[in-house]
């Protein structure tokens, strides 16, 4: 990915996250970080989409604090969206 690419992160790495990763990549963004309470989801996405340099977090606050993201996708259950949107 270009060093000038927009840095994106994704919160939630379950079933719908695959569509989010595809959209982030199609938009030419750098998927810099993945976050899920279970690291199995982010590790699956890293392997499936060949993302060796993408950071994995289990804490959304830490991801937002350390990654300098311009865009954050939210792929968690809808009842969690408000809290996560306000935090990002």
N, C-alpha and C positions, 0 to 999 in steps of 0.2 A: 504494500500500500504506500502511496505517496506520503512524504513527510508533511505535505500541505493538506492532507485529507482531514475532514472533520472527524473528530474523535467521538465515537458513540459507545454507549454502554447498554446492557440489557439486564433488567431485573426480572427474574423468573425464567427458568430454563426447562419448562415442561413441554407438553405436546405442541402448543401453539408457537413456541419460541422458534421453531424451524422457519416458519413464515416470516417472523420478525428478522431473523438473521439474513434470509434471502433479500428482504426489502432493504436492509441496511447496506448490504453488499451491492445491490442493484443501484442504489443511490450514490455509490462510490465512496461511502464513508469507511473509516477504519474502526472496526469493532475491537475496541481496546480493552473492554472489560465485560465479564459475565458475572452475574450474582444470583445465587440461589441458596436456600438454607441447606440443601443437599448438593454436595459437589459432583455427584454423578451426572446431573443434568449439564452443567457447564463442561465437564470433561467429555461428555458425549458430543456436544456441539463443537468443541475444539477439534475432535477427531473427524467428525463428519464433514466439517467445512475447512479443514486444514488451517487451523488458527493457532499455530504454536506459540505466538507471542502475546496472545490474549490473556490478560490477567483473570484469575478466578477469585471471587469473594463469596463469603457466606454472610457478610454484613453489608447491607446497602449503604449505611452511613460511611463506612470505611471506603467503599468503592467511590462514593461521591467526593469524599475528602481528598483522596490520593490520585485520582486519574485525570483531572482537568477535562472533563467531558463537556462537549457542546450540546450533545443530544443524548437523551436517555429514553429507551423504549421500556414499556412496562407490559410484561406478559404473565402477570399473576392473576389469581382469581379476582373478579371485579370488586368484591367487598374490600379488598386491600388497596385499590387504586387511589382513593382520596388521600390516605396517609402517605403513600409513596410519591404521589404527585407533589404534595406540599413539601415533602422532604427534599425533592430534587429541584 
